[in-house]
Amino acid sequence: MTKKPVLVVMAAGMGSRYGGLKQIDPVGSQGEAILDYSIYDAHQAGFDTVVIIIKEAIKKDFMETVGKRLEKAPVEIRYAYQELDKLPAGYTAPAERTKPWGTSHAVLCAAEAIDGAPFAVINADDYYGKSAFQVIYNQLAATLDPCGHCMVGYELSKTVTENGSVARGICVTDENGYLTEVTERTRIEQYEGGIHFTEDGGETWVELAPETTVSMNMWGFMPSFLDEIRNRFSAFLDKALIENPLKGEYFLPLPVAQVIHEKKATVKVLSSPDRWYGVTYAADKPVVVAALKEMTQEGKYPDGLWK
């Protein structure tokens, strides 16, 4: 019998552009962080188990704030730890490195806690909306193909900020709605006439349609994907330790693109009509707070999620 899908929340990132630990920053009326809202929505969609990935360095602060609140949540919470020294045999992290090894490595660090179940992966500091959790849960629960993965795509216009540039994975799908490629654009900006990106520091700009499908790191994987990440990690390290030893990161879109290219798996692109909210910059926080307050007033959330 297939295990029920679990939710994996990546909360080990450093929040360098934001300037703090976004994972524990309060945005709700009772001090809730964005991830409280994600866990609330996930539970309503059917998820009963949540795996939260953190670093030992933030464990104390995390447990005293978020962890304490989540003791009241009606889900099982498991913790996993992403540390620089969790590497394959024969590899060592450079002494000066402080940056985590990226989202693929984070998921690998959670493999034991995932315990062979299908799993959805999200960022702790992104608000995805109720419908996204429902569609990804339904897809994972119904999938029989051990290599049939999925992701939730968003319209680009519902993910940009007025406070600076953003990085987004631009998705291309085939006629059946399966992902064929994800291209990371690291500097996308909104301007008065639309949305565009640059790859040469702003010398030239390329327009992007507002309805372009983008990945916001909400993935759904069957358990087999953990083997794919594990099997490809050494090759990533061989390259990164030479080319970018202090900052090279093993992001999820890399093994996703590889399994698609090798025809070893498929990734169904699900869609959500919701607006995505995130705190890329400190100036984004009031927007998120106001949006969640409005949703609470509309009755989408109780005033105090874990009462």
Order of alpha helices (4+ residues) and beta strands (2+ residues): beta-alpha-beta-alpha-beta-alpha-alpha-beta-beta-alpha-beta-beta-beta-beta-beta-beta-alpha-alpha-beta-beta-alpha
